[in-house]
Amino acid sequence: MSVTEARPVWIGEFRKPRNSAAEVRGSIHDDATASKLGFKGGTVAGSIHMDQFVPGLLEIYGDRWFEIGAMSLYFTQATVDAEAVRATIEPGDERARLTMHNEAGAQICEGTATLGRDPQSELAKRSEAQTPAEPGALRILKDLKVGDEHRDLPIRIEPEGLASYLERITELVPAYRDDKVLPPAQLVHMTHMTRKSVLAKAAQPSVGLFGALEVEQIAGPLRAGVDYLARTRVLKLTESPRTENVWYEVIFTARDGPAKEGGPDVGRLLYLLRFMKGSSPLWTGPT
């Protein structure tokens, strides 16, 4: 029996994710900054929406999803603090289809989920379809190059940090508290600690936001209180009329032994970060 035949469409409850970074002035999460850039208000981080899909994925794939599960989401509309949204999962033989909508019916994101790496994931297809930026077209990201790498970057989520996050999570799964398993949003938060290294050459000031995220658990569960070692690589640079965009991946290993060397790969994150042209004097200042 196929997954499609065995499992009906999973529809979650409407939840109201909070904008936990609203106090970060000058960021896309700040009401004043986001409003100037054409948003309804300070945005909820797209990573937080990933957590709403987990209960459905566990129903479809079981706890094994925490070991080798992947989720790939492309964000189509930003949400603001406490805006009600609902996750939907359509099981399939090769992958599940994910969507999220607000109460007005507007789509917030769409994507895929699987057990194991999916070469036809939502982000794999979208990245392949995007045309690289023309030479000289970028201003904010002009000093970044495809192939830029950083290695041996320490990353870690403290158990206390996870416990604090669980106080406001939209979907509380027992494994998060009982076994310190990291929810997808916390995996994003942990690997996002490499951002300063990846974007060290990006022009400032500028305001960025998540355009898409892909979480891949290679040898999980991945937990709080564990030291990981990350390496990053810039994969693609693109642009749109409003944004400059960088695609990059973060692959991480568990630190192993007294020398704290990395072992086998245990997880991977793929990021699409969008930088608003209207937030940079390189685009808005005198020419």
Secondary structure, DSSP 4 states (H G I P E B T S, - for coil): --HHHH-PPEE---B----TTTT-TTSTTSHHHHHHTT-SSSBPPHHHHHGGGHHHHHHHH-TTHHHHEEEEEEE-S--BTT--EEEEEE--SS-EEEEEEETT--EEEEEEEEES--TT-HHHHHHHHSPPPPTT--STTTT--TT-EEEEEEE---HHHHHHHHTT-SS--HHHHHS-BPPHHHHHHHHGGGHHHHTTTS-SS--EEEEEEEEEESS---BTT--EEEEEEEEEEEE-SSEEEEEEEEEEEEEETTTTEEEEEEEEEEEEEEEEGGG-HHHHS--
